[in-house]
Amino acid sequence: MQPKAGLSSASLARLFQTPSLIYFVMVAETLSMRETARRLNIASSAVARQIGHLEQTLDMPLFTREARRLRLTPAGEILLRHARQLAGPLEAAVSELGLLAGMKTGTVRIATVESVGLTILPGLVAAFGAHYPSLHVDIRMASASEVIDAVVGAEVDIGFTFIAKPNREIEIATRRDLPIGVVMRADHPLAGEVRPSFATCFAHPFAVPRRGLSIREMIEPFLHQDASARRSYVEVNSIRMLFELAKTGRYLSFMTPLGIEQELASGDVVFRPIADKGLALNRFGMVIRAGGNLRFAPAAFFNLASHHFNQSEELR
């Protein structure tokens, strides 16, 4: 065959709107019309007919036959190279659509510390559910160390926790370094202090997190720095309970402002950072397993949460 001077728009439309190009790519990869027909579960004559249609449209041969095998002609090699480039975006689209379809039965597994689980997370889950109403969300509340263990062990996809020390097995996707301070009712005698010290706070009834919570580990040296002092205080393993104790007006509660921003904005309670030197910041983070790839559903939740924390950081 002699090549045509050019293809009309109608001919190009016929070329790309028929199965011919799809069949051509598979025949070029298998170099066998019979094998192509077997994979597509159609008759060999149907494959031959589509290849013939393509060659007729282009007016040039795409294959030559050598013994029992086919071989691409120079025209066939050129067409194959461009056909694969055309197929790439379509395959990517099909892949993404497949992932989206998989979300209908997908699960996002989350582990969170209580301060986030009872304040920030419900809003995130509600917003996510509005976008993906068929998606299953599995949430567990745990201590900071338990959240990290669950992420490292691939028991959950995403963790919201406090990080006391570096850990190579997790990736901190979003983080905040939060000051530790005291929360009290606005009419408490210490509410006027901008940065009270531990010693000043200890002169009043106070509540602290129990051992096992990240804040307790950080304030422990200050709690017992004066061995002669005999203090009576309340210990609880719930950050929310600490806040509720502070709301009574009797107690100061040692905590961070994370998750109680709205209550602080109301003016009914106040947060005052501690003035003592040597008190480290409490690092909060949204974490995932290092080196792990999130499936589409957890990745979608991850992106939503990242946007929330980045936006709230900008507003501060």
Salt bridges, closest charged atoms under 4 A:
GLU29 OE2 - ARG84 NH2 3.76
GLU35 OE2 - ARG38 NH2 2.62
GLU35 OE2 - ARG39 NE 2.98
GLU66 OE2 - ARG71 NH1 3.17
GLU155 OE1 - ARG140 NH1 3.05
ASP157 OD1 - ARG109 NH2 3.04
ASP157 OD1 - ARG295 NH1 3.44
ASP177 OD1 - ARG283 NE 2.68
ASP187 OD1 - ARG185 NE 2.93
GLU220 OE2 - ARG211 NH2 2.83
GLU220 OE1 - ARG216 NE 2.39
GLU220 OE2 - HIS224 NE2 3.19
GLU235 OE2 - ARG216 NH1 2.57
GLU244 OE2 - ARG240 NH2 3.36
GLU244 OE1 - LYS247 NZ 3.72
GLU261 OE2 - ARG176 NH1 3.93
GLU263 OE2 - ARG240 NH2 3.68
GLU313 OE1 - ARG176 NE 3.35
GLU313 OE1 - ARG316 NH1 3.29
